[in-house]
Amino acid sequence: MASQSAPAPNQTGEAQGTAQVTGVVLDAQGNPVPAASVTLDAPGILGDRTATPASDGTFSFTAVPAGKFRLIVTAPDHANFASPEFFVRPGETIQAPKIALNIATTSSTTVFASPEQVAQAQIQEQEKQRVFGVFQNFYTSYIWKAEPMTAKQKYKLAFRTMGDPTTFVILAGVAGAEQYNNTYPGYGPGIEGYGKRYGAALADSVSSRIIGSAILPSVLHQDPRYFYQGSGSIPSRTWHAISSTLITRGDNGKSQFNYSRVLGNMAAGAIANTYHPESSRGAGLTFQTVGVTLATTAIGNLAREFILRHLEPSVPNFATGK
């Protein structure tokens, strides 16, 4: 357990607050750094707090008052690190991105993490999220105030998702269900029919993911992720999950209509008309498919909000949403 000094008073004279700041200090190879020291610095407030990371590199500051802070990390033979300033509000749990200390050169260097670097660290945590430790859940952010993704990061996450082995397993199940229910009868029965259904399901998934999670979010500056709320009443969380189907977060942090998802589904449906059986084509069927897809997304968001968080062993305890 990381040790820390006595809480510092805030500007109003309160000795303690209800917030918490946690993080992990590693070296460039991902190993804990012996003798590291973490300072929770509050500019203009006397009495900085320090902590010594635990053996796995984790540290925690509890009873943090509301205010503006930054983290300063020092360690023998390593370059100093100073985070950008961040705000702490009562009751919040702030998770700092992983801090990687570089070996010091002949002169001491203070490193500031850019927003893009912070976003990349958060995405790397997302890519560890697997339901039952198996099925990927890369598009859920358990950090409510996550940094916006760059266009490059949106594309990389889309391709990372499409190339994950579980994606192909899920699509195989979808094709099997379609075969059993004789969906798209124009594809026919048997192995040949199953192969056509699997190919169509793969094409549907690729076009929907690339357009709806990479191309349009990059062009329209929207975030393709679902942001886990995790707190509040059940009706509040339910409304958040359902409304997130049509409302998303812009890269500017403001709520926006989810043009990326809606237009992405419509575009993917239009493209599907070029390879689906002739009996399963047409504008009416395209809009019907879009409606079914949006309804399925809403159900998936409810699962993200109420179920999946408890089935993903890789999600750290500090990732509590809003």
C-alpha positions as CSV (number, residue, x, y, z in Angstrom):
1,M,0.0,0.0,0.0
2,A,1.4,3.4,-0.9
3,S,2.1,5.7,2.0
4,Q,1.2,9.4,1.9
5,S,1.7,12.4,4.1
6,A,-1.0,14.2,6.0
7,P,-3.8,15.8,3.9
8,A,-3.2,19.4,2.9
9,P,-5.7,22.1,3.7
10,N,-7.5,23.6,0.8
11,Q,-8.2,27.3,0.2
12,T,-11.3,27.3,2.4
13,G,-9.4,25.8,5.3
14,E,-10.8,22.3,5.1
15,A,-8.3,19.6,6.0
16,Q,-9.8,16.8,4.0
17,G,-12.2,16.2,1.1
18,T,-14.0,13.2,-0.3
19,A,-12.2,12.8,-3.6
20,Q,-9.4,10.3,-4.5
21,V,-6.5,10.4,-7.0
22,T,-4.9,7.2,-8.1
23,G,-2.4,6.0,-10.7
24,V,0.6,3.8,-11.4
25,V,4.3,4.7,-11.9
26,L,6.4,2.4,-14.2
27,D,9.6,2.7,-16.2
28,A,9.8,2.7,-20.0
29,Q,9.8,-1.1,-20.0
30,G,6.7,-1.3,-17.9
31,N,8.4,-2.2,-14.6
32,P,7.8,-0.6,-11.2
33,V,10.4,2.1,-10.3
34,P,12.1,1.6,-6.9
35,A,12.3,4.6,-4.6
36,A,9.9,6.7,-6.7
37,S,8.1,9.5,-5.0
38,V,4.8,11.0,-6.1
39,T,3.7,14.5,-5.1
40,L,0.2,15.8,-5.3
41,D,0.9,19.4,-5.9
42,A,-1.8,22.1,-5.5
43,P,-0.5,25.4,-6.9
44,G,-1.1,28.2,-4.4
45,I,-2.0,25.8,-1.6
46,L,0.5,25.0,1.2
47,G,1.2,21.5,2.2
48,D,1.8,19.2,-0.9
49,R,1.1,15.5,-0.3
50,T,3.6,12.8,-1.2
51,A,3.2,9.1,-1.7
52,T,5.5,6.2,-2.2
53,P,4.1,3.7,-4.8
54,A,3.5,0.1,-3.8
55,S,5.5,-2.8,-5.2
56,D,3.4,-2.9,-8.3
57,G,3.8,0.8,-8.9
58,T,0.3,1.9,-7.8
59,F,-0.3,4.9,-5.6
60,S,-3.4,6.6,-4.2
61,F,-4.2,9.9,-2.5
62,T,-7.5,9.8,-0.5
63,A,-9.5,12.5,1.2
64,V,-8.4,15.0,-1.5
65,P,-10.2,18.4,-1.2
66,A,-11.7,20.0,-4.2
67,G,-9.3,22.1,-6.3
68,K,-6.7,22.2,-9.0
69,F,-3.8,19.8,-8.8
70,R,-1.0,18.2,-10.7
71,L,1.2,15.2,-10.1
72,I,5.0,15.4,-9.9
73,V,7.0,12.2,-9.9
74,T,10.7,11.9,-9.1
75,A,13.0,8.8,-8.9
76,P,16.8,8.3,-8.7
77,D,18.3,7.9,-12.2
78,H,15.1,8.8,-13.9
79,A,13.8,12.0,-15.5
80,N,11.2,13.9,-13.5
81,F,7.6,13.8,-14.6
82,A,4.9,16.5,-14.2
83,S,1.4,16.0,-15.3
84,P,-0.9,18.8,-16.7
85,E,-3.1,20.4,-14.1
86,F,-6.5,18.8,-13.5
87,F,-9.5,19.6,-11.4
88,V,-10.8,17.5,-8.5
89,R,-14.4,17.8,-7.5
90,P,-16.0,16.4,-4.3
91,G,-16.5,12.7,-4.4
92,E,-14.6,12.1,-7.7
93,T,-12.1,9.4,-8.3
94,I,-9.4,10.7,-10.7
95,Q,-7.3,8.0,-12.4
96,A,-4.1,9.4,-13.8
97,P,-2.8,7.7,-17.0
98,K,0.1,5.3,-16.5
99,I,3.2,7.3,-15.8
100,A,6.3,6.0,-17.7
101,L,9.6,7.4,-16.4
102,N,12.4,7.6,-18.8
103,I,16.1,7.1,-17.8
104,A,17.6,10.5,-17.0
105,T,20.2,12.0,-19.3
106,T,23.0,14.2,-18.2
107,S,20.5,16.9,-17.4
108,S,17.2,16.6,-15.5
109,T,14.1,16.8,-17.7
110,T,10.5,17.5,-16.8
111,V,8.1,15.8,-19.1
112,F,4.5,16.9,-19.7
113,A,2.0,14.4,-21.1
114,S,0.1,15.8,-24.1
115,P,-3.6,15.2,-24.5
116,E,-2.9,12.8,-27.3
117,Q,-0.5,10.8,-25.1
118,V,-3.1,10.7,-22.3
119,A,-5.8,9.5,-24.8
120,Q,-3.5,6.8,-26.1
121,A,-2.9,5.5,-22.5
122,Q,-6.6,5.4,-21.9
123,I,-7.2,3.6,-25.2
124,Q,-4.6,1.0,-24.3
125,E,-6.5,0.3,-21.1
126,Q,-9.8,-0.1,-23.2
127,E,-8.1,-2.6,-25.4
128,K,-7.6,-4.9,-22.3
129,Q,-11.4,-5.0,-21.7
130,R,-12.8,-8.4,-22.3
131,V,-16.1,-9.9,-21.1
132,F,-15.2,-13.1,-19.2
133,G,-11.7,-12.3,-20.1
134,V,-12.4,-13.4,-23.7
135,F,-14.9,-11.2,-25.7
136,Q,-13.6,-7.7,-26.6
137,N,-15.4,-4.6,-25.3
138,F,-13.0,-2.0,-26.7
139,Y,-15.6,0.7,-27.3
140,T,-16.6,1.3,-23.7
141,S,-14.8,4.0,-21.7
142,Y,-15.0,3.6,-18.0
143,I,-13.3,6.9,-17.6
144,W,-16.1,9.5,-17.9
145,K,-13.7,12.4,-18.7
146,A,-11.5,10.5,-21.1
147,E,-9.5,12.6,-23.5
148,P,-10.9,12.8,-27.0
149,M,-9.5,10.5,-29.6
150,T,-7.5,11.7,-32.6
151,A,-8.5,10.7,-36.1
152,K,-5.6,8.3,-36.2
153,Q,-6.6,6.7,-32.9
154,K,-10.2,6.2,-34.2
155,Y,-9.0,4.4,-37.2
156,K,-6.5,2.2,-35.2
157,L,-9.2,1.2,-32.7
158,A,-11.6,0.3,-35.6
159,F,-9.0,-1.9,-37.3
160,R,-8.0,-3.4,-33.9
161,T,-11.6,-4.3,-33.2
162,M,-12.2,-5.8,-36.7
163,G,-9.0,-7.9,-36.5
164,D,-9.7,-9.3,-33.0
165,P,-10.3,-13.1,-33.2
166,T,-13.6,-12.8,-31.2
167,T,-15.1,-10.7,-33.9
168,F,-14.8,-13.6,-36.3
169,V,-16.3,-16.0,-33.7
170,I,-19.3,-13.7,-33.1
171,L,-19.9,-13.3,-36.9
172,A,-19.7,-17.1,-37.3
173,G,-22.5,-17.3,-34.7
174,V,-24.5,-14.7,-36.5
175,A,-24.2,-16.5,-39.8
176,G,-25.2,-19.8,-38.1
177,A,-28.3,-18.1,-36.6
178,E,-29.2,-16.7,-40.0
179,Q,-28.7,-20.2,-41.6
180,Y,-31.0,-21.8,-39.0
181,N,-33.7,-19.2,-39.4
182,N,-33.3,-19.1,-43.2
183,T,-32.5,-15.4,-43.2
184,Y,-31.7,-14.2,-46.7
185,P,-33.2,-17.3,-48.4
186,G,-31.6,-16.2,-51.7
187,Y,-28.2,-17.5,-50.3
188,G,-29.6,-21.0,-50.3
189,P,-29.0,-24.0,-47.9
190,G,-25.9,-26.0,-46.9
191,I,-22.3,-25.1,-46.6
192,E,-22.5,-22.8,-49.6
193,G,-25.4,-20.9,-48.1
194,Y,-23.6,-20.6,-44.8
195,G,-20.4,-19.3,-46.5
196,K,-22.4,-16.6,-48.3
197,R,-24.1,-15.6,-45.0
198,Y,-20.8,-15.5,-43.2
199,G,-19.2,-13.4,-46.0
200,A,-22.1,-11.0,-45.9
201,A,-22.0,-10.7,-42.1
202,L,-18.3,-9.9,-42.3
203,A,-18.8,-7.3,-45.0
204,D,-21.6,-5.7,-43.0
205,S,-19.4,-5.6,-39.9
206,V,-16.4,-4.1,-41.7
207,S,-18.4,-1.4,-43.6
208,S,-20.4,-0.4,-40.5
209,R,-17.2,-0.3,-38.3
210,I,-15.1,1.7,-40.7
211,I,-17.7,4.2,-41.7
212,G,-19.5,4.5,-38.3
213,S,-16.5,4.3,-36.0
214,A,-13.7,5.8,-38.0
215,I,-14.5,7.8,-41.1
216,L,-17.6,9.8,-40.0
217,P,-16.4,10.3,-36.3
218,S,-13.1,11.7,-37.8
219,V,-14.9,14.0,-40.3
220,L,-17.6,15.1,-37.9
221,H,-15.3,15.2,-34.8
222,Q,-17.4,12.8,-32.7
223,D,-16.4,10.2,-30.2
224,P,-17.5,6.6,-31.2
225,R,-17.3,5.2,-27.7
226,Y,-19.9,4.5,-25.1
227,F,-19.2,6.4,-21.8
228,Y,-20.1,4.3,-18.8
229,Q,-22.0,6.4,-16.2
230,G,-21.9,3.9,-13.3
231,S,-23.6,6.2,-10.8
232,G,-27.0,7.8,-10.1
233,S,-30.4,6.2,-10.0
234,I,-31.4,3.3,-12.2
235,P,-33.8,5.4,-14.3
236,S,-30.9,8.0,-14.8
237,R,-28.5,5.3,-15.9
238,T,-31.1,3.6,-18.1
239,W,-31.9,6.9,-19.9
240,H,-28.2,7.5,-20.4
241,A,-27.7,4.1,-22.0
242,I,-30.7,4.3,-24.3
243,S,-30.1,8.0,-25.3
244,S,-26.4,7.3,-26.1
245,T,-27.7,5.4,-29.1
246,L,-28.6,8.7,-30.7
247,I,-26.6,11.2,-28.6
248,T,-22.8,11.1,-28.5
249,R,-20.0,13.2,-27.2
250,G,-18.2,15.5,-29.6
251,D,-14.4,15.9,-29.6
252,N,-15.2,19.3,-28.0
253,G,-16.7,17.5,-25.0
254,K,-20.3,18.6,-25.8
255,S,-23.3,16.3,-26.4
256,Q,-24.3,16.0,-30.1
257,F,-26.7,14.1,-32.2
258,N,-25.0,10.8,-33.2
259,Y,-24.7,11.5,-36.9
260,S,-21.8,9.1,-37.1
261,R,-23.8,6.1,-36.0
262,V,-27.0,6.8,-37.8
263,L,-25.4,7.8,-41.1
264,G,-22.9,5.0,-40.8
265,N,-25.6,2.4,-40.4
266,M,-27.5,3.8,-43.4
267,A,-24.4,3.9,-45.5
268,A,-23.5,0.3,-44.5
269,G,-27.1,-0.8,-45.3
270,A,-26.9,0.9,-48.7
271,I,-23.6,-0.9,-49.5
272,A,-25.1,-4.2,-48.4
273,N,-27.6,-3.8,-51.2
274,T,-24.8,-4.5,-53.7
275,Y,-24.2,-8.1,-52.3
276,H,-27.3,-9.2,-50.4
277,P,-29.7,-11.4,-52.4
278,E,-32.0,-9.4,-54.7
279,S,-35.1,-10.4,-52.6
280,S,-33.4,-8.7,-49.6
281,R,-32.6,-5.4,-51.2
282,G,-34.3,-2.0,-51.4
283,A,-34.7,1.2,-49.5
284,G,-37.4,-0.1,-47.2
285,L,-35.3,-3.1,-46.1
286,T,-32.3,-0.8,-45.6
287,F,-34.2,1.5,-43.2
288,Q,-35.7,-1.5,-41.4
289,T,-32.2,-2.9,-40.9
290,V,-31.1,0.5,-39.6
291,G,-33.9,0.5,-37.1
292,V,-33.1,-3.0,-35.9
293,T,-29.4,-2.1,-35.6
294,L,-30.2,1.0,-33.5
295,A,-32.5,-1.0,-31.2
296,T,-29.7,-3.6,-30.8
297,T,-27.2,-0.9,-30.0
298,A,-29.6,0.4,-27.2
299,I,-29.8,-3.1,-25.7
300,G,-26.0,-3.4,-25.9
301,N,-25.6,0.0,-24.1
302,L,-27.9,-1.3,-21.3
303,A,-25.7,-4.3,-21.0
304,R,-22.6,-2.1,-20.9
305,E,-24.1,0.1,-18.2
306,F,-25.5,-2.6,-15.9
307,I,-23.8,-5.9,-16.6
308,L,-20.5,-6.0,-18.5
309,R,-18.5,-3.9,-16.0
310,H,-18.8,-6.8,-13.5
311,L,-17.8,-9.4,-16.1
312,E,-14.5,-7.8,-17.2
313,P,-11.6,-8.8,-14.8
314,S,-9.2,-6.4,-16.5
315,V,-11.1,-3.2,-15.6
316,P,-9.3,-1.6,-12.6
317,N,-11.3,-0.7,-9.5
318,F,-10.7,3.0,-10.1
319,A,-12.6,3.0,-13.4
320,T,-16.0,3.9,-12.0
321,G,-17.5,6.1,-14.7
322,K,-19.0,9.5,-13.9
